[in-house]
Amino acid sequence: MDSPSTDREPANAVNPALAGLARRAEDLETLRRAEQESAFAGDQREMTGEASTVGQHPADVADFTYQRELQQTTEKFLGRQADQVEAAIRAREKGTYGTCQECGKHIPDERLQARPEATLCVDCQRRLETRTV
């Protein structure tokens, strides 16, 4: 009589990539909260305490504008990262975690340990990045 396969993980074993996915979701939520708490609120006059923006030095206006743009970029980046984590969690719930959503091939365990939120294999991710650059 054949013995059960030893290739399968025990039901109580924690997959390192899945544990990393949960940590990544928590980290992103912490970063998003910190970003929101430190974000600029109100318009430029409220933030600088000036009654008008007319009398401000152009360098001050440029710095304020740069800070706003950096904040918006950070928010967008964290939002995209959170969306990717959510997609990986949905894939786990559907039983397709670790399978490339583009080509259907297995995503290597090393990639999932490094980027637990990965939903694409390296080749498909590379094609996507070069296509959107």
NORNOR-V226291 format. One record per residue. RES is the residue in one letter. PSI is psi in degrees with one decimal (none if undefined). OMEGA is omega in whole degrees, 0 to 359 (NA if undefined). D_LAST is the distance of its C-alpha to the last C-alpha in whole Angstrom. Layout:
RES/PSI/OMEGA/D_LAST  RES/PSI/OMEGA/D_LAST
This chain:
M/133.9/182/56  D/144.3/176/53  S/155.7/179/51  P/150.1/181/48  S/137.9/177/45  T/1.3/180/44  D/-23.4/183/40  R/146.5/178/40  E/145.8/173/39  P/150.0/183/42  A/-30.2/183/42  N/0.8/179/42  A/142.2/179/40  V/120.5/177/37  N/126.3/182/33  P/-36.2/180/32  A/-40.2/179/28  L/-37.9/176/30  A/-39.8/178/31  G/-35.5/179/28  L/-43.5/178/27  A/-41.7/177/29  R/-41.5/181/29  R/-42.1/178/25  A/-43.5/179/26  E/-44.4/180/29  D/-43.7/180/27  L/-39.4/179/24  E/-39.9/177/27  T/-44.2/179/29  L/-42.1/180/26  R/-41.8/178/25  R/-43.9/179/29  A/-40.5/179/29  E/-42.4/180/26  Q/-37.6/180/28  E/-31.9/182/31  S/1.2/184/30  A/153.0/174/28  F/136.1/176/29  A/139.6/179/32  G/-173.1/182/33  D/-178.4/185/32  Q/-39.0/181/32  R/-40.7/179/36  E/-38.4/182/37  M/-34.7/183/35  T/-15.6/182/36  G/5.0/180/40  E/147.6/177/40  A/-23.9/182/42  S/156.8/175/39  T/-5.6/184/36  V/-41.9/186/38  G/1.0/183/40  Q/147.7/177/37  H/140.1/181/35  P/-32.8/179/32  A/-36.1/177/31  D/-42.5/178/32  V/-43.1/180/30  A/-41.9/179/27  D/-44.0/179/27  F/-43.9/179/28  T/-44.0/179/25  Y/-44.8/180/23  Q/-40.8/177/24  R/-45.6/180/24  E/-40.3/178/20  L/-42.2/178/20  Q/-45.9/180/22  Q/-39.7/178/20  T/-42.8/179/16  T/-43.4/179/18  E/-43.9/179/20  K/-43.8/180/17  F/-47.9/179/15  L/-35.3/177/19  G/-43.0/178/19  R/-40.1/178/16  Q/-43.5/179/18  A/-39.1/177/21  D/-39.8/180/20  Q/-39.5/177/19  V/-43.3/179/22  E/-40.0/178/24  A/-39.7/178/22  A/-38.0/178/23  I/-42.3/177/27  R/-40.1/178/27  A/-39.5/178/26  R/-42.2/179/29  E/-34.7/179/31  K/-9.1/181/31  G/15.7/181/31  T/10.5/179/28  Y/132.5/180/27  G/1.1/177/26  T/129.5/181/25  C/128.8/180/21  Q/-16.7/182/20  E/-53.8/187/18  C/-12.3/178/21  G/2.8/179/24  K/161.1/178/24  H/134.4/174/26  I/125.0/183/23  P/144.0/181/25  D/-34.7/180/27  E/-40.3/179/26  R/-42.0/181/22  L/-31.0/177/24  Q/-38.0/179/26  A/-39.9/181/23  R/81.6/184/21  P/-20.9/181/23  E/2.7/182/21  A/131.2/175/19  T/0.0/178/19  L/147.1/173/17  C/169.6/184/18  V/-44.8/182/16  D/-44.5/180/16  C/-37.4/177/14  Q/-42.4/180/12  R/-44.3/179/11  R/-41.6/179/10  L/-44.2/181/9  E/-37.9/180/6  T/-26.1/178/5  R/-32.4/183/6  T/-4.3/181/4  V/none/NA/0
